[in-house]
Amino acid sequence: MGSVIDYIECSNCKKEAVFDYYYKTGEGYIHCPSCGYYRAEVIKNKDKKLTELTKEDWETKEYTKELNRVLLLIELESEMP
Ligand SMILES: [Zn+2]
C-alpha cells in the first residue's frame, strides 16, 4: 500500500510534524517528534468498499504526551487501597 510522507505544522506545539497519508484509502497519521502529539484517522470497517463508507466507519485517535501522563496518574491512583 502506498503512502505519502509530508511535513506539516503540529497543531499542538506548532513545530514540524510528520504526516503519513495513504492515498488509496484516505487514511492518515500525524506524529510530532517534538511534543509527542499523535493523531490517526483510520477506517474502522475494513470490509466495506471505500465508496460505501460513512462517517461512522471512520475513527479518529488523538493524544498528546500530557494526556498520556494524566491517564497514567489515574491508573496509579486506582491501584491504591
Ligand atoms: Zn508538536
PDB file of the backbone (N, CA, C, O) and the ligand in Angstrom, with CONECT records:
HET     ZN  A 101       1
ATOM      1  N   MET A   1       0.862  -1.203   0.000  1.00  0.00           N
ATOM      2  CA  MET A   1       0.000   0.000   0.000  1.00  0.00           C
ATOM      3  C   MET A   1       0.889   1.242   0.000  1.00  0.00           C
ATOM      4  O   MET A   1       1.805   1.353   0.815  1.00  0.00           O
ATOM      5  N   GLY A   2       0.624   2.152  -0.894  1.00  0.00           N
ATOM      6  CA  GLY A   2       1.458   3.340  -0.991  1.00  0.00           C
ATOM      7  C   GLY A   2       1.041   4.443  -0.050  1.00  0.00           C
ATOM      8  O   GLY A   2      -0.142   4.657   0.218  1.00  0.00           O
ATOM      9  N   SER A   3       2.037   5.129   0.437  1.00  0.00           N
ATOM     10  CA  SER A   3       1.743   6.271   1.289  1.00  0.00           C
ATOM     11  C   SER A   3       2.659   7.434   0.939  1.00  0.00           C
ATOM     12  O   SER A   3       3.733   7.249   0.366  1.00  0.00           O
ATOM     13  N   VAL A   4       2.221   8.623   1.289  1.00  0.00           N
ATOM     14  CA  VAL A   4       2.984   9.828   1.021  1.00  0.00           C
ATOM     15  C   VAL A   4       3.364  10.465   2.348  1.00  0.00           C
ATOM     16  O   VAL A   4       2.512  10.669   3.212  1.00  0.00           O
ATOM     17  N   ILE A   5       4.640  10.777   2.508  1.00  0.00           N
ATOM     18  CA  ILE A   5       5.081  11.455   3.719  1.00  0.00           C
ATOM     19  C   ILE A   5       5.138  12.956   3.442  1.00  0.00           C
ATOM     20  O   ILE A   5       5.719  13.402   2.452  1.00  0.00           O
ATOM     21  N   ASP A   6       4.527  13.712   4.334  1.00  0.00           N
ATOM     22  CA  ASP A   6       4.527  15.156   4.179  1.00  0.00           C
ATOM     23  C   ASP A   6       4.870  15.787   5.529  1.00  0.00           C
ATOM     24  O   ASP A   6       4.746  15.145   6.572  1.00  0.00           O
ATOM     25  N   TYR A   7       5.293  17.023   5.500  1.00  0.00           N
ATOM     26  CA  TYR A   7       5.606  17.704   6.750  1.00  0.00           C
ATOM     27  C   TYR A   7       4.655  18.866   6.952  1.00  0.00           C
ATOM     28  O   TYR A   7       4.515  19.736   6.092  1.00  0.00           O
ATOM     29  N   ILE A   8       4.010  18.864   8.096  1.00  0.00           N
ATOM     30  CA  ILE A   8       3.003  19.881   8.389  1.00  0.00           C
ATOM     31  C   ILE A   8       3.305  20.517   9.747  1.00  0.00           C
ATOM     32  O   ILE A   8       4.173  20.059  10.490  1.00  0.00           O
ATOM     33  N   GLU A   9       2.574  21.572  10.043  1.00  0.00           N
ATOM     34  CA  GLU A   9       2.737  22.217  11.344  1.00  0.00           C
ATOM     35  C   GLU A   9       1.938  21.460  12.391  1.00  0.00           C
ATOM     36  O   GLU A   9       0.760  21.163  12.192  1.00  0.00           O
ATOM     37  N   CYS A  10       2.578  21.152  13.494  1.00  0.00           N
ATOM     38  CA  CYS A  10       1.905  20.444  14.580  1.00  0.00           C
ATOM     39  C   CYS A  10       0.836  21.347  15.197  1.00  0.00           C
ATOM     40  O   CYS A  10       1.110  22.502  15.524  1.00  0.00           O
ATOM     41  N   SER A  11      -0.382  20.821  15.356  1.00  0.00           N
ATOM     42  CA  SER A  11      -1.463  21.637  15.901  1.00  0.00           C
ATOM     43  C   SER A  11      -1.314  21.822  17.408  1.00  0.00           C
ATOM     44  O   SER A  11      -2.031  22.619  18.013  1.00  0.00           O
ATOM     45  N   ASN A  12      -0.394  21.093  18.003  1.00  0.00           N
ATOM     46  CA  ASN A  12      -0.171  21.185  19.450  1.00  0.00           C
ATOM     47  C   ASN A  12       0.957  22.156  19.796  1.00  0.00           C
ATOM     48  O   ASN A  12       0.777  23.033  20.640  1.00  0.00           O
ATOM     49  N   CYS A  13       2.123  22.008  19.151  1.00  0.00           N
ATOM     50  CA  CYS A  13       3.287  22.832  19.520  1.00  0.00           C
ATOM     51  C   CYS A  13       3.769  23.740  18.384  1.00  0.00           C
ATOM     52  O   CYS A  13       4.696  24.527  18.575  1.00  0.00           O
ATOM     53  N   LYS A  14       3.151  23.635  17.214  1.00  0.00           N
ATOM     54  CA  LYS A  14       3.452  24.473  16.042  1.00  0.00           C
ATOM     55  C   LYS A  14       4.815  24.175  15.413  1.00  0.00           C
ATOM     56  O   LYS A  14       5.267  24.905  14.531  1.00  0.00           O
ATOM     57  N   LYS A  15       5.460  23.114  15.864  1.00  0.00           N
ATOM     58  CA  LYS A  15       6.706  22.709  15.223  1.00  0.00           C
ATOM     59  C   LYS A  15       6.397  21.733  14.083  1.00  0.00           C
ATOM     60  O   LYS A  15       5.236  21.477  13.765  1.00  0.00           O
ATOM     61  N   GLU A  16       7.467  21.191  13.471  1.00  0.00           N
ATOM     62  CA  GLU A  16       7.267  20.342  12.314  1.00  0.00           C
ATOM     63  C   GLU A  16       6.817  18.933  12.722  1.00  0.00           C
ATOM     64  O   GLU A  16       7.448  18.287  13.558  1.00  0.00           O
ATOM     65  N   ALA A  17       5.733  18.475  12.126  1.00  0.00           N
ATOM     66  CA  ALA A  17       5.223  17.137  12.389  1.00  0.00           C
ATOM     67  C   ALA A  17       5.187  16.341  11.090  1.00  0.00           C
ATOM     68  O   ALA A  17       5.133  16.913  10.001  1.00  0.00           O
ATOM     69  N   VAL A  18       5.216  15.033  11.214  1.00  0.00           N
ATOM     70  CA  VAL A  18       5.202  14.149  10.052  1.00  0.00           C
ATOM     71  C   VAL A  18       3.767  13.723   9.758  1.00  0.00           C
ATOM     72  O   VAL A  18       3.042  13.277  10.647  1.00  0.00           O
ATOM     73  N   PHE A  19       3.379  13.866   8.516  1.00  0.00           N
ATOM     74  CA  PHE A  19       2.050  13.459   8.081  1.00  0.00           C
ATOM     75  C   PHE A  19       2.191  12.324   7.079  1.00  0.00           C
ATOM     76  O   PHE A  19       2.732  12.506   5.988  1.00  0.00           O
ATOM     77  N   ASP A  20       1.704  11.161   7.457  1.00  0.00           N
ATOM     78  CA  ASP A  20       1.786   9.968   6.627  1.00  0.00           C
ATOM     79  C   ASP A  20       0.400   9.701   6.046  1.00  0.00           C
ATOM     80  O   ASP A  20      -0.534   9.358   6.772  1.00  0.00           O
ATOM     81  N   TYR A  21       0.280   9.859   4.756  1.00  0.00           N
ATOM     82  CA  TYR A  21      -1.037   9.776   4.118  1.00  0.00           C
ATOM     83  C   TYR A  21      -1.111   8.613   3.132  1.00  0.00           C
ATOM     84  O   TYR A  21      -0.304   8.500   2.209  1.00  0.00           O
ATOM     85  N   TYR A  22      -2.104   7.755   3.356  1.00  0.00           N
ATOM     86  CA  TYR A  22      -2.312   6.613   2.462  1.00  0.00           C
ATOM     87  C   TYR A  22      -3.367   6.989   1.424  1.00  0.00           C
ATOM     88  O   TYR A  22      -4.566   7.002   1.701  1.00  0.00           O
ATOM     89  N   TYR A  23      -2.880   7.295   0.217  1.00  0.00           N
ATOM     90  CA  TYR A  23      -3.782   7.876  -0.774  1.00  0.00           C
ATOM     91  C   TYR A  23      -4.813   6.892  -1.309  1.00  0.00           C
ATOM     92  O   TYR A  23      -5.841   7.312  -1.839  1.00  0.00           O
ATOM     93  N   LYS A  24      -4.561   5.585  -1.182  1.00  0.00           N
ATOM     94  CA  LYS A  24      -5.523   4.605  -1.708  1.00  0.00           C
ATOM     95  C   LYS A  24      -6.781   4.515  -0.852  1.00  0.00           C
ATOM     96  O   LYS A  24      -7.881   4.313  -1.367  1.00  0.00           O
ATOM     97  N   THR A  25      -6.605   4.668   0.471  1.00  0.00           N
ATOM     98  CA  THR A  25      -7.749   4.550   1.377  1.00  0.00           C
ATOM     99  C   THR A  25      -8.173   5.894   1.950  1.00  0.00           C
ATOM    100  O   THR A  25      -9.311   6.054   2.391  1.00  0.00           O
ATOM    101  N   GLY A  26      -7.258   6.859   1.944  1.00  0.00           N
ATOM    102  CA  GLY A  26      -7.556   8.160   2.531  1.00  0.00           C
ATOM    103  C   GLY A  26      -7.206   8.242   3.992  1.00  0.00           C
ATOM    104  O   GLY A  26      -7.459   9.263   4.631  1.00  0.00           O
ATOM    105  N   GLU A  27      -6.619   7.170   4.548  1.00  0.00           N
ATOM    106  CA  GLU A  27      -6.230   7.166   5.949  1.00  0.00           C
ATOM    107  C   GLU A  27      -4.975   8.023   6.155  1.00  0.00           C
ATOM    108  O   GLU A  27      -4.126   8.124   5.269  1.00  0.00           O
ATOM    109  N   GLY A  28      -4.875   8.628   7.321  1.00  0.00           N
ATOM    110  CA  GLY A  28      -3.734   9.491   7.585  1.00  0.00           C
ATOM    111  C   GLY A  28      -3.274   9.424   9.025  1.00  0.00           C
ATOM    112  O   GLY A  28      -4.071   9.232   9.943  1.00  0.00           O
ATOM    113  N   TYR A  29      -1.965   9.587   9.208  1.00  0.00           N
ATOM    114  CA  TYR A  29      -1.378   9.567  10.545  1.00  0.00           C
ATOM    115  C   TYR A  29      -0.478  10.786  10.714  1.00  0.00           C
ATOM    116  O   TYR A  29       0.325  11.099   9.835  1.00  0.00           O
ATOM    117  N   ILE A  30      -0.615  11.467  11.841  1.00  0.00           N
ATOM    118  CA  ILE A  30       0.242  12.607  12.141  1.00  0.00           C
ATOM    119  C   ILE A  30       1.038  12.289  13.398  1.00  0.00           C
ATOM    120  O   ILE A  30       0.477  11.868  14.410  1.00  0.00           O
ATOM    121  N   HIS A  31       2.326  12.489  13.327  1.00  0.00           N
ATOM    122  CA  HIS A  31       3.143  12.302  14.522  1.00  0.00           C
ATOM    123  C   HIS A  31       4.134  13.442  14.659  1.00  0.00           C
ATOM    124  O   HIS A  31       4.826  13.791  13.702  1.00  0.00           O
ATOM    125  N   CYS A  32       4.203  14.023  15.848  1.00  0.00           N
ATOM    126  CA  CYS A  32       5.126  15.119  16.088  1.00  0.00           C
ATOM    127  C   CYS A  32       6.261  14.644  16.993  1.00  0.00           C
ATOM    128  O   CYS A  32       6.017  14.287  18.146  1.00  0.00           O
ATOM    129  N   PRO A  33       7.497  14.633  16.491  1.00  0.00           N
ATOM    130  CA  PRO A  33       8.623  14.195  17.311  1.00  0.00           C
ATOM    131  C   PRO A  33       8.991  15.197  18.407  1.00  0.00           C
ATOM    132  O   PRO A  33       9.673  14.837  19.366  1.00  0.00           O
ATOM    133  N   SER A  34       8.549  16.447  18.275  1.00  0.00           N
ATOM    134  CA  SER A  34       8.912  17.475  19.256  1.00  0.00           C
ATOM    135  C   SER A  34       8.113  17.354  20.549  1.00  0.00           C
ATOM    136  O   SER A  34       8.680  17.455  21.637  1.00  0.00           O
ATOM    137  N   CYS A  35       6.803  17.140  20.442  1.00  0.00           N
ATOM    138  CA  CYS A  35       5.960  17.157  21.642  1.00  0.00           C
ATOM    139  C   CYS A  35       5.253  15.819  21.893  1.00  0.00           C
ATOM    140  O   CYS A  35       4.639  15.637  22.943  1.00  0.00           O
ATOM    141  N   GLY A  36       5.334  14.896  20.951  1.00  0.00           N
ATOM    142  CA  GLY A  36       4.706  13.598  21.151  1.00  0.00           C
ATOM    143  C   GLY A  36       3.251  13.545  20.728  1.00  0.00           C
ATOM    144  O   GLY A  36       2.561  12.559  20.987  1.00  0.00           O
ATOM    145  N   TYR A  37       2.779  14.608  20.075  1.00  0.00           N
ATOM    146  CA  TYR A  37       1.398  14.633  19.596  1.00  0.00           C
ATOM    147  C   TYR A  37       1.191  13.558  18.539  1.00  0.00           C
ATOM    148  O   TYR A  37       2.035  13.356  17.666  1.00  0.00           O
ATOM    149  N   TYR A  38       0.053  12.871  18.629  1.00  0.00           N
ATOM    150  CA  TYR A  38      -0.249  11.815  17.670  1.00  0.00           C
ATOM    151  C   TYR A  38      -1.718  11.866  17.290  1.00  0.00           C
ATOM    152  O   TYR A  38      -2.591  12.048  18.140  1.00  0.00           O
ATOM    153  N   ARG A  39      -1.974  11.704  16.012  1.00  0.00           N
ATOM    154  CA  ARG A  39      -3.354  11.697  15.542  1.00  0.00           C
ATOM    155  C   ARG A  39      -3.482  10.712  14.389  1.00  0.00           C
ATOM    156  O   ARG A  39      -2.660  10.712  13.473  1.00  0.00           O
ATOM    157  N   ALA A  40      -4.494   9.889  14.434  1.00  0.00           N
ATOM    158  CA  ALA A  40      -4.710   8.918  13.375  1.00  0.00           C
ATOM    159  C   ALA A  40      -6.152   8.985  12.909  1.00  0.00           C
ATOM    160  O   ALA A  40      -7.082   9.011  13.715  1.00  0.00           O
ATOM    161  N   GLU A  41      -6.323   9.010  11.605  1.00  0.00           N
ATOM    162  CA  GLU A  41      -7.665   8.929  11.036  1.00  0.00           C
ATOM    163  C   GLU A  41      -7.719   7.664  10.203  1.00  0.00           C
ATOM    164  O   GLU A  41      -7.151   7.590   9.113  1.00  0.00           O
ATOM    165  N   VAL A  42      -8.413   6.671  10.736  1.00  0.00           N
ATOM    166  CA  VAL A  42      -8.409   5.358  10.099  1.00  0.00           C
ATOM    167  C   VAL A  42      -9.829   4.829   9.890  1.00  0.00           C
ATOM    168  O   VAL A  42     -10.783   5.286  10.521  1.00  0.00           O
ATOM    169  N   ILE A  43      -9.937   3.863   8.994  1.00  0.00           N
ATOM    170  CA  ILE A  43     -11.226   3.229   8.713  1.00  0.00           C
ATOM    171  C   ILE A  43     -11.430   2.069   9.682  1.00  0.00           C
ATOM    172  O   ILE A  43     -10.597   1.166   9.761  1.00  0.00           O
ATOM    173  N   LYS A  44     -12.537   2.097  10.417  1.00  0.00           N
ATOM    174  CA  LYS A  44     -12.833   1.033  11.376  1.00  0.00           C
ATOM    175  C   LYS A  44     -13.312  -0.221  10.652  1.00  0.00           C
ATOM    176  O   LYS A  44     -12.888  -1.339  10.947  1.00  0.00           O
ATOM    177  N   ASN A  45     -14.215   0.006   9.692  1.00  0.00           N
ATOM    178  CA  ASN A  45     -14.840  -1.105   8.984  1.00  0.00           C
ATOM    179  C   ASN A  45     -14.109  -1.375   7.671  1.00  0.00           C
ATOM    180  O   ASN A  45     -14.375  -0.727   6.659  1.00  0.00           O
ATOM    181  N   LYS A  46     -13.196  -2.330   7.696  1.00  0.00           N
ATOM    182  CA  LYS A  46     -12.365  -2.601   6.523  1.00  0.00           C
ATOM    183  C   LYS A  46     -13.083  -3.486   5.500  1.00  0.00           C
ATOM    184  O   LYS A  46     -12.596  -3.678   4.386  1.00  0.00           O
ATOM    185  N   ASP A  47     -14.248  -4.023   5.888  1.00  0.00           N
ATOM    186  CA  ASP A  47     -14.974  -4.914   4.979  1.00  0.00           C
ATOM    187  C   ASP A  47     -15.734  -4.151   3.907  1.00  0.00           C
ATOM    188  O   ASP A  47     -16.080  -4.706   2.864  1.00  0.00           O
ATOM    189  N   LYS A  48     -15.988  -2.893   4.168  1.00  0.00           N
ATOM    190  CA  LYS A  48     -16.776  -2.091   3.227  1.00  0.00           C
ATOM    191  C   LYS A  48     -15.909  -1.545   2.105  1.00  0.00           C
ATOM    192  O   LYS A  48     -14.700  -1.372   2.260  1.00  0.00           O
ATOM    193  N   LYS A  49     -16.546  -1.278   0.978  1.00  0.00           N
ATOM    194  CA  LYS A  49     -15.849  -0.601  -0.109  1.00  0.00           C
ATOM    195  C   LYS A  49     -15.686   0.871   0.264  1.00  0.00           C
ATOM    196  O   LYS A  49     -16.486   1.426   1.018  1.00  0.00           O
ATOM    197  N   LEU A  50     -14.646   1.489  -0.271  1.00  0.00           N
ATOM    198  CA  LEU A  50     -14.369   2.892   0.061  1.00  0.00           C
ATOM    199  C   LEU A  50     -15.539   3.806  -0.262  1.00  0.00           C
ATOM    200  O   LEU A  50     -15.782   4.788   0.440  1.00  0.00           O
ATOM    201  N   THR A  51     -16.266   3.480  -1.332  1.00  0.00           N
ATOM    202  CA  THR A  51     -17.384   4.332  -1.760  1.00  0.00           C
ATOM    203  C   THR A  51     -18.599   4.167  -0.858  1.00  0.00           C
ATOM    204  O   THR A  51     -19.497   5.008  -0.862  1.00  0.00           O
ATOM    205  N   GLU A  52     -18.629   3.066  -0.072  1.00  0.00           N
ATOM    206  CA  GLU A  52     -19.783   2.807   0.798  1.00  0.00           C
ATOM    207  C   GLU A  52     -19.579   3.322   2.209  1.00  0.00           C
ATOM    208  O   GLU A  52     -20.483   3.231   3.041  1.00  0.00           O
ATOM    209  N   LEU A  53     -18.409   3.860   2.486  1.00  0.00           N
ATOM    210  CA  LEU A  53     -18.098   4.297   3.843  1.00  0.00           C
ATOM    211  C   LEU A  53     -18.903   5.530   4.252  1.00  0.00           C
ATOM    212  O   LEU A  53     -19.112   6.445   3.455  1.00  0.00           O
ATOM    213  N   THR A  54     -19.346   5.535   5.496  1.00  0.00           N
ATOM    214  CA  THR A  54     -19.999   6.698   6.064  1.00  0.00           C
ATOM    215  C   THR A  54     -19.121   7.241   7.192  1.00  0.00           C
ATOM    216  O   THR A  54     -18.077   6.670   7.509  1.00  0.00           O
ATOM    217  N   LYS A  55     -19.552   8.339   7.785  1.00  0.00           N
ATOM    218  CA  LYS A  55     -18.774   8.953   8.866  1.00  0.00           C
ATOM    219  C   LYS A  55     -18.554   7.998  10.039  1.00  0.00           C
ATOM    220  O   LYS A  55     -17.528   8.063  10.716  1.00  0.00           O
ATOM    221  N   GLU A  56     -19.528   7.110  10.273  1.00  0.00           N
ATOM    222  CA  GLU A  56     -19.445   6.185  11.410  1.00  0.00           C
ATOM    223  C   GLU A  56     -18.357   5.123  11.214  1.00  0.00           C
ATOM    224  O   GLU A  56     -17.906   4.504  12.178  1.00  0.00           O
ATOM    225  N   ASP A  57     -17.946   4.920   9.981  1.00  0.00           N
ATOM    226  CA  ASP A  57     -16.926   3.909   9.705  1.00  0.00           C
ATOM    227  C   ASP A  57     -15.516   4.434   9.924  1.00  0.00           C
ATOM    228  O   ASP A  57     -14.545   3.683   9.833  1.00  0.00           O
ATOM    229  N   TRP A  58     -15.408   5.714  10.210  1.00  0.00           N
ATOM    230  CA  TRP A  58     -14.093   6.323  10.439  1.00  0.00           C
ATOM    231  C   TRP A  58     -13.848   6.522  11.925  1.00  0.00           C
ATOM    232  O   TRP A  58     -14.775   6.756  12.701  1.00  0.00           O
ATOM    233  N   GLU A  59     -12.599   6.427  12.296  1.00  0.00           N
ATOM    234  CA  GLU A  59     -12.228   6.600  13.696  1.00  0.00           C
ATOM    235  C   GLU A  59     -11.052   7.573  13.778  1.00  0.00           C
ATOM    236  O   GLU A  59     -10.087   7.455  13.023  1.00  0.00           O
ATOM    237  N   THR A  60     -11.139   8.522  14.688  1.00  0.00           N
ATOM    238  CA  THR A  60     -10.032   9.444  14.907  1.00  0.00           C
ATOM    239  C   THR A  60      -9.459   9.221  16.289  1.00  0.00           C
ATOM    240  O   THR A  60     -10.169   9.315  17.290  1.00  0.00           O
ATOM    241  N   LYS A  61      -8.180   8.927  16.339  1.00  0.00           N
ATOM    242  CA  LYS A  61      -7.497   8.767  17.616  1.00  0.00           C
ATOM    243  C   LYS A  61      -6.517   9.918  17.763  1.00  0.00           C
ATOM    244  O   LYS A  61      -5.772  10.240  16.838  1.00  0.00           O
ATOM    245  N   GLU A  62      -6.529  10.522  18.918  1.00  0.00           N
ATOM    246  CA  GLU A  62      -5.679  11.689  19.116  1.00  0.00           C
ATOM    247  C   GLU A  62      -5.165  11.698  20.542  1.00  0.00           C
ATOM    248  O   GLU A  62      -5.945  11.531  21.480  1.00  0.00           O
ATOM    249  N   TYR A  63      -3.882  11.889  20.719  1.00  0.00           N
ATOM    250  CA  TYR A  63      -3.384  12.079  22.070  1.00  0.00           C
ATOM    251  C   TYR A  63      -2.073  12.857  22.092  1.00  0.00           C
ATOM    252  O   TYR A  63      -1.353  12.927  21.095  1.00  0.00           O
ATOM    253  N   THR A  64      -1.789  13.428  23.228  1.00  0.00           N
ATOM    254  CA  THR A  64      -0.541  14.152  23.433  1.00  0.00           C
ATOM    255  C   THR A  64       0.183  13.510  24.608  1.00  0.00           C
ATOM    256  O   THR A  64      -0.386  12.675  25.311  1.00  0.00           O
ATOM    257  N   LYS A  65       1.416  13.894  24.817  1.00  0.00           N
ATOM    258  CA  LYS A  65       2.177  13.362  25.942  1.00  0.00           C
ATOM    259  C   LYS A  65       1.524  13.726  27.264  1.00  0.00           C
ATOM    260  O   LYS A  65       1.535  12.938  28.209  1.00  0.00           O
ATOM    261  N   GLU A  66       0.951  14.933  27.328  1.00  0.00           N
ATOM    262  CA  GLU A  66       0.300  15.399  28.552  1.00  0.00           C
ATOM    263  C   GLU A  66      -0.860  14.479  28.908  1.00  0.00           C
ATOM    264  O   GLU A  66      -1.045  14.120  30.071  1.00  0.00           O
ATOM    265  N   LEU A  67      -1.633  14.103  27.907  1.00  0.00           N
ATOM    266  CA  LEU A  67      -2.791  13.235  28.133  1.00  0.00           C
ATOM    267  C   LEU A  67      -2.340  11.863  28.624  1.00  0.00           C
ATOM    268  O   LEU A  67      -2.968  11.281  29.509  1.00  0.00           O
ATOM    269  N   ASN A  68      -1.263  11.350  28.056  1.00  0.00           N
ATOM    270  CA  ASN A  68      -0.733  10.056  28.479  1.00  0.00           C
ATOM    271  C   ASN A  68      -0.376  10.065  29.949  1.00  0.00           C
ATOM    272  O   ASN A  68      -0.609   9.095  30.670  1.00  0.00           O
ATOM    273  N   ARG A  69       0.207  11.204  30.391  1.00  0.00           N
ATOM    274  CA  ARG A  69       0.624  11.337  31.781  1.00  0.00           C
ATOM    275  C   ARG A  69      -0.601  11.324  32.694  1.00  0.00           C
ATOM    276  O   ARG A  69      -0.584  10.687  33.746  1.00  0.00           O
ATOM    277  N   VAL A  70      -1.663  12.025  32.296  1.00  0.00           N
ATOM    278  CA  VAL A  70      -2.897  12.075  33.077  1.00  0.00           C
ATOM    279  C   VAL A  70      -3.500  10.677  33.201  1.00  0.00           C
ATOM    280  O   VAL A  70      -3.930  10.274  34.282  1.00  0.00           O
ATOM    281  N   LEU A  71      -3.528   9.943  32.095  1.00  0.00           N
ATOM    282  CA  LEU A  71      -4.089   8.596  32.104  1.00  0.00           C
ATOM    283  C   LEU A  71      -3.288   7.676  33.024  1.00  0.00           C
ATOM    284  O   LEU A  71      -3.848   6.823  33.712  1.00  0.00           O
ATOM    285  N   LEU A  72      -1.966   7.867  33.023  1.00  0.00           N
ATOM    286  CA  LEU A  72      -1.088   7.054  33.864  1.00  0.00           C
ATOM    287  C   LEU A  72      -1.362   7.339  35.336  1.00  0.00           C
ATOM    288  O   LEU A  72      -1.385   6.420  36.155  1.00  0.00           O
ATOM    289  N   LEU A  73      -1.570   8.616  35.676  1.00  0.00           N
ATOM    290  CA  LEU A  73      -1.851   9.008  37.059  1.00  0.00           C
ATOM    291  C   LEU A  73      -3.159   8.395  37.540  1.00  0.00           C
ATOM    292  O   LEU A  73      -3.249   7.910  38.668  1.00  0.00           O
ATOM    293  N   ILE A  74      -4.174   8.421  36.677  1.00  0.00           N
ATOM    294  CA  ILE A  74      -5.475   7.839  37.039  1.00  0.00           C
ATOM    295  C   ILE A  74      -5.308   6.345  37.320  1.00  0.00           C
ATOM    296  O   ILE A  74      -5.885   5.800  38.261  1.00  0.00           O
ATOM    297  N   GLU A  75      -4.501   5.702  36.475  1.00  0.00           N
ATOM    298  CA  GLU A  75      -4.243   4.272  36.644  1.00  0.00           C
ATOM    299  C   GLU A  75      -3.576   3.986  37.993  1.00  0.00           C
ATOM    300  O   GLU A  75      -3.966   3.061  38.706  1.00  0.00           O
ATOM    301  N   LEU A  76      -2.566   4.792  38.331  1.00  0.00           N
ATOM    302  CA  LEU A  76      -1.830   4.602  39.582  1.00  0.00           C
ATOM    303  C   LEU A  76      -2.742   4.831  40.793  1.00  0.00           C
ATOM    304  O   LEU A  76      -2.687   4.092  41.776  1.00  0.00           O
ATOM    305  N   GLU A  77      -3.574   5.864  40.702  1.00  0.00           N
ATOM    306  CA  GLU A  77      -4.457   6.175  41.824  1.00  0.00           C
ATOM    307  C   GLU A  77      -5.481   5.088  42.051  1.00  0.00           C
ATOM    308  O   GLU A  77      -5.834   4.792  43.193  1.00  0.00           O
ATOM    309  N   SER A  78      -5.958   4.493  40.983  1.00  0.00           N
ATOM    310  CA  SER A  78      -6.988   3.457  41.113  1.00  0.00           C
ATOM    311  C   SER A  78      -6.434   2.178  41.728  1.00  0.00           C
ATOM    312  O   SER A  78      -7.183   1.342  42.233  1.00  0.00           O
ATOM    313  N   GLU A  79      -5.102   2.036  41.678  1.00  0.00           N
ATOM    314  CA  GLU A  79      -4.490   0.848  42.270  1.00  0.00           C
ATOM    315  C   GLU A  79      -4.262   0.991  43.769  1.00  0.00           C
ATOM    316  O   GLU A  79      -3.991   0.014  44.466  1.00  0.00           O
ATOM    317  N   MET A  80      -4.377   2.237  44.257  1.00  0.00           N
ATOM    318  CA  MET A  80      -4.163   2.472  45.686  1.00  0.00           C
ATOM    319  C   MET A  80      -5.354   2.001  46.498  1.00  0.00           C
ATOM    320  O   MET A  80      -6.489   2.100  46.032  1.00  0.00           O
ATOM    321  N   PRO A  81      -5.122   1.483  47.721  1.00  0.00           N
ATOM    322  CA  PRO A  81      -6.227   0.974  48.542  1.00  0.00           C
ATOM    323  C   PRO A  81      -7.140   2.074  49.078  1.00  0.00           C
ATOM    324  O   PRO A  81      -8.108   1.784  49.781  1.00  0.00           O
TER     325      PRO A  81
HETATM  326 ZN    ZN A 101       4.105  19.014  18.402  1.00  0.00          ZN2+
END
